């Protein structure tokens, strides 16, 4: 596996990431997961061309 350069997390290219959240309630918020186009989209919170991979339902 190739480590991210520089390594920014405990994951590698081609790893499968699993996101686990508590169900939405009065004290927790619903979460959606987006695949961003590139690092600049991430740094600027630009979701215009992002692909939603998981929604809140």
SEZALUM-239045 format. One record per residue: residue number from 0; z, y, x of N, C-alpha, C in turn. Coordinates in Angstrom, 3 decimals, always signed. Last residue first. Layout:
% residues N
ATOM     i       n_c3       n_c2       n_c1      ca_c3      ca_c2      ca_c1       c_c3       c_c2       c_c1
ATOM   NUM          Z          Y          X          Z          Y          X          Z          Y          X
...
***
This chain:
% residues 57
ATOM     i       n_c3       n_c2       n_c1      ca_c3      ca_c2      ca_c1       c_c3       c_c2       c_c1
ATOM    56     +5.445     +9.143    -30.656     +5.645     +8.150    -31.717     +5.651     +6.745    -31.179
ATOM    55     +4.842    +10.929    -28.639     +6.245    +10.776    -29.034     +6.480     +9.723    -30.104
ATOM    54     +2.360     +9.362    -26.509     +2.891    +10.447    -27.340     +4.286    +10.086    -27.827
ATOM    53     +0.822     +8.848    -23.435     +1.844     +8.355    -24.361     +2.332     +9.537    -25.185
ATOM    52     -1.268    +10.224    -22.305     -1.272     +8.767    -22.190     -0.254     +8.122    -23.117
ATOM    51     -3.385    +12.904    -22.598     -2.119    +12.361    -23.085     -2.204    +10.841    -23.019
ATOM    50     -4.862    +14.440    -19.897     -5.049    +13.364    -20.876     -3.671    +12.848    -21.291
ATOM    49     -5.616    +17.904    -19.292     -4.797    +16.708    -19.108     -5.089    +15.695    -20.212
ATOM    48     -6.780    +20.339    -19.438     -7.677    +19.195    -19.242     -6.905    +17.900    -18.990
ATOM    47     -4.496    +21.953    -19.986     -5.734    +22.104    -20.766     -6.676    +20.912    -20.623
ATOM    46     -2.083    +22.111    -18.714     -2.349    +20.881    -19.462     -3.681    +20.920    -20.210
ATOM    45     -0.734    +23.368    -15.991     -1.980    +23.529    -16.736     -2.333    +22.203    -17.407
ATOM    44     +1.384    +23.906    -14.230     +1.662    +23.431    -15.600     +0.452    +23.636    -16.510
ATOM    43     +0.782    +24.342    -11.618     +0.657    +25.496    -12.513     +0.942    +25.143    -13.971
ATOM    42     +1.134    +21.847    -10.452     +1.893    +22.984     -9.927     +1.865    +24.192    -10.850
ATOM    41     -0.747    +20.285    -11.944     +0.694    +20.008    -11.980     +1.502    +21.234    -11.570
ATOM    40     -3.150    +21.441    -11.187     -2.776    +21.410    -12.608     -1.280    +21.158    -12.763
ATOM    39     -3.033    +20.834     -8.468     -2.979    +22.232     -8.892     -2.611    +22.331    -10.372
ATOM    38     -3.353    +18.064     -8.445     -2.059    +18.633     -8.059     -1.940    +20.092     -8.485
ATOM    37     -5.221    +17.163    -11.439     -5.017    +17.269     -9.993     -3.662    +17.921     -9.719
ATOM    36     -5.113    +16.441    -14.177     -6.370    +16.362    -13.443     -6.161    +16.348    -11.934
ATOM    35     -2.423    +14.402    -15.408     -2.998    +15.687    -15.036     -4.213    +15.486    -14.139
ATOM    34     -1.524    +12.639    -18.093     -2.158    +12.434    -16.799     -2.881    +13.728    -16.459
ATOM    33     +1.562    +12.920    -19.852     +0.194    +13.369    -19.619     -0.254    +12.994    -18.217
ATOM    32     +3.744    +11.871    -22.327     +3.355    +11.727    -20.926     +1.878    +12.057    -20.800
ATOM    31     +6.369    +13.299    -24.302     +4.993    +12.828    -24.184     +4.671    +12.760    -22.700
ATOM    30     +9.500    +12.964    -25.908     +8.736    +13.127    -24.675     +7.317    +12.600    -24.859
ATOM    29    +11.976    +14.620    -27.954    +10.880    +13.664    -27.789    +10.091    +13.982    -26.519
ATOM    28    +15.377    +15.185    -26.834    +14.079    +15.688    -27.254    +13.023    +14.598    -27.115
ATOM    27    +18.700    +14.662    -28.054    +17.615    +14.352    -27.114    +16.288    +14.808    -27.700
ATOM    26    +20.418    +15.387    -30.113    +20.756    +15.816    -28.752    +19.688    +15.483    -27.712
ATOM    25    +19.319    +14.375    -32.434    +19.790    +15.762    -32.448    +20.036    +16.273    -31.028
ATOM    24    +16.656    +12.417    -30.994    +17.797    +12.591    -31.897    +18.181    +14.070    -31.887
ATOM    23    +14.283    +10.068    -29.783    +14.621    +11.440    -30.180    +15.786    +11.454    -31.170
ATOM    22    +15.535     +7.398    -27.682    +14.798     +7.865    -28.859    +15.203     +9.296    -29.211
ATOM    21    +15.524     +7.819    -24.110    +16.256     +7.550    -25.341    +15.417     +8.034    -26.517
ATOM    20    +12.896     +6.522    -22.060    +13.627     +7.646    -22.637    +14.416     +7.164    -23.842
ATOM    19    +11.252     +5.460    -19.236    +12.135     +5.046    -20.323    +12.950     +6.250    -20.774
ATOM    18     +8.278     +4.687    -17.685     +9.121     +5.786    -18.132     +9.949     +5.294    -19.314
ATOM    17     +7.040     +3.103    -14.909     +7.580     +2.870    -16.242     +8.536     +4.012    -16.566
ATOM    16     +4.106     +2.852    -12.966     +5.354     +3.559    -13.244     +5.765     +3.308    -14.683
ATOM    15     +2.612     +0.814    -10.679     +2.765     +1.034    -12.107     +4.122     +1.685    -12.331
ATOM    14     +0.746     +1.863     -7.798     +1.966     +1.349     -8.422     +1.896     +1.597     -9.929
ATOM    13     -1.443     +3.134     -6.685     -1.680     +1.891     -7.432     -0.403     +1.240     -7.953
ATOM    12     +0.492     +4.663     -4.138     -0.753     +4.596     -4.891     -0.919     +3.198     -5.470
ATOM    11     +4.068     +4.425     -4.674     +2.878     +4.380     -3.843     +1.649     +4.381     -4.729
ATOM    10     +7.404     +5.827     -4.727     +6.291     +5.098     -5.319     +5.059     +5.291     -4.452
ATOM     9     +9.636     +7.528     -4.388     +9.748     +6.107     -4.054     +8.641     +5.287     -4.699
ATOM     8     +8.054    +10.559     -3.172     +8.827     +9.778     -4.115     +8.864     +8.326     -3.697
ATOM     7     +6.489    +11.770     -1.331     +7.275    +12.622     -2.217     +8.125    +11.842     -3.192
ATOM     6     +5.278    +11.534     +1.828     +5.870    +10.728     +0.764     +6.824    +11.584     -0.053
ATOM     5     +2.608    +13.921     +2.284     +3.827    +13.240     +2.710     +4.447    +12.486     +1.545
ATOM     4     +1.090    +11.045     +1.158     +1.214    +11.864     +2.364     +1.516    +13.294     +1.997
ATOM     3     +2.198     +7.953     -0.183     +1.745     +9.320     -0.416     +1.977    +10.128     +0.847
ATOM     2     +1.237     +4.917     +1.453     +2.276     +5.854     +1.022     +1.645     +7.210     +0.764
ATOM     1     -0.679     +2.258     +0.414     -0.691     +3.522     +1.132     +0.398     +4.429     +0.588
ATOM     0     +0.000     -1.177     +0.837     +0.000     +0.000     +0.000     +0.000     +1.242     +0.884
***
